[in-house]
């Protein structure tokens, strides 16, 4: 399984770098990271989960202070606002609804998290087999939300989902595949980690890191790979257990 | 038995509970707004490297003090510990001149700053006092995810100690599988949102009382069901499990 963060590059990746991913963006209810406008421009589908719409309404003009706020809001208009609607401000919902944003009210479904609902929605509304779902606002804040969002990665191991914050990005490396992670050195690294969340890992092998693992076992209560360093443009990982990969993002 | 009385505004001794000895460890992230009350409860305050910058720069905003100088003179950590690559030289000099012990561990790059601090506390606390000691940690969550994961692993590595990770939004504790746990909820400062997570390994049987959605011999596993967005409904929550669990509860807007 090949992973690349080319979506974070300031200009679109050159042609011939592999099939273009169909990028969808999901915005959860936390402050936007500084690169939110860049990711928005890369995405074919933009979904705000409930209060994520407040964050786009307030936050995009703040991230682009040289531009007229109304123009910014028109340009960064979500395609969909989805959720139980208990966080989105009524005036924000109305503003975007008037501009054509689709409002999908889930208030009847209290069994799954906002992110879970959005992932299901994006998958149903995308026909590209090379789908990459970028999620803003999934980490930090309330820890139970963060754990629920990481659990969504585990529940959809066959879908390429990346959680992003100002500090780092996170995605799942399912045990079913050998992984090649292409590092965009201008934006990612050098700090990285491999974390066995939910299950000990009896054997992990890596290349491309300063402290590579060689059939090494990892578990909470023992060794987990943190504060590692990316040393090459390509990192490989194989493991008998699902792992969470994280790499820092440069300022 | 667990209680968050350290979050109450003044030292509070609930009836029938042993007196708790608190230590505070400050890591290098923005201070939570309720840090003055944690400082007041603690007998020992340790800044991990750049955590000293945070106290120096940010404590004043969290207090009602007249001026920065009096805040700085009042909030002096007993120990500054770590590899000293983040603390600013003038901050180190200031606290050294105020009597802080500077413990330079720059030769040890194998463990995180939190690990070094907890290890130090662990070494100097006699076995019989460990259950009476509670280590409060600020700045362990958020920021780089690998740091957060390593800080959570410290809870597992020192599971014979009570360690609480705190942020503005919530707190986290480890509930080891070896005990049945009673959590006394201070509803003026914490709740109602809570959760239980089998981060290290799945649970085949967890039972709780006091929650809106209690578990009853329930299985929990990443990739399947974990308890998030639960609600505390009682002053006392009990948890018993065959797996180590992380407990989290939201914090109310404390100032």
Interface residues (C-beta under 8 A of the other chain):
Chain A: X113 X139 X140 X141 X142 X143 X144 X145 X147 X148 X150 X151 X154 X155 X157 X165 X167 X168 X170 X191 X192 X193 X195 X197 X198 X199 X200 X219 X220 X221 X224 X225 X226 X227 X228 X242 X244 X246 X248
Chain B: X112 X141 X142 X143 X144 X145 X146 X147 X149 X150 X152 X153 X156 X157 X159 X167 X169 X170 X172 X193 X194 X195 X197 X198 X199 X200 X201 X202 X221 X222 X223 X224 X226 X228 X229 X230 X244 X246 X248 X250
